Amino acid sequence: MNSPSREDAALHVKSTADRRLLILVIGIVALMAIGLAVLLALRPPATGLVIVDIPANLQGKVSVRINGVEVTETPGKPLATWPMVRTVKIGKTAVQLSAPGFSTATKIVSVGEGDAVQVHESLVPSAAAPSAQPAQ
């Protein structure tokens, strides 16, 4: 019966220690990768600002929608505070303005991270009903 030599035993101990160290290093790297993925997933989306302004004669009459969502201070009432400033996600943003007696205006703007994009819009009166001709 051959018993393992001291050299064989030393090599076995060393290779076991090397394997354990390798497993430890792989575990640490895996945990770091998971931590980085979680940090990136929890990072808030990049944003910018849209600043909308209208002529004074329209203030208090205009309703605003940004990307289809109505912007209100009081539900169902036009905005009273101008200029209107809203935070939006970066990318294309649709700003829609409407008021009774005026044609709806829609403007598409590109908002970059940290940008402040200004929208100055003047609404056009909608076509008036034909005036009645005096009877003759």
Residue pairs with C-beta under 8 A, 6 or more apart in sequence:
4 12
45 89
45 90
46 89
46 90
46 113
47 87
47 88
47 89
47 90
47 111
47 113
47 114
48 87
48 88
48 90
48 111
48 112
48 113
48 114
48 115
48 116
48 117
49 85
49 86
49 87
49 88
49 111
49 115
49 116
49 117
50 66
50 85
50 86
50 88
50 93
50 95
50 109
50 111
50 117
50 119
51 83
51 84
51 85
51 116
51 117
51 118
51 119
52 64
52 82
52 83
52 84
52 85
52 86
52 95
52 97
52 118
52 119
52 121
53 82
53 83
53 84
53 118
53 119
53 120
53 121
54 62
54 82
54 97
54 120
54 121
54 122
54 123
55 122
58 99
58 102
58 122
58 123
59 79
59 80
59 82
60 78
60 79
60 80
61 78
61 99
61 100
62 78
62 79
62 97
62 98
62 99
62 123
63 70
63 78
63 79
63 97
63 98
63 99
64 70
64 71
64 79
64 84
64 95
64 96
64 97
65 71
65 94
65 95
65 96
65 98
66 86
66 88
66 93
66 94
66 95
66 96
67 88
67 93
67 94
68 94
68 96
71 79
71 84
71 86
72 79
73 79
73 80
73 81
78 99
88 111
89 111
90 111
90 112
90 113
90 115
91 110
91 111
92 108
92 109
92 110
92 111
93 108
93 109
93 110
93 111
93 117
94 106
94 107
94 108
95 106
95 107
95 108
95 109
95 119
95 121
96 104
96 105
96 106
97 104
97 105
97 106
97 121
97 123
98 104
98 105
98 123
99 123
101 125
101 126
102 123
102 124
102 125
102 126
103 123
103 124
103 125
103 126
104 123
105 121
105 123
105 124
107 119
107 121
109 117
109 119
110 117
111 117
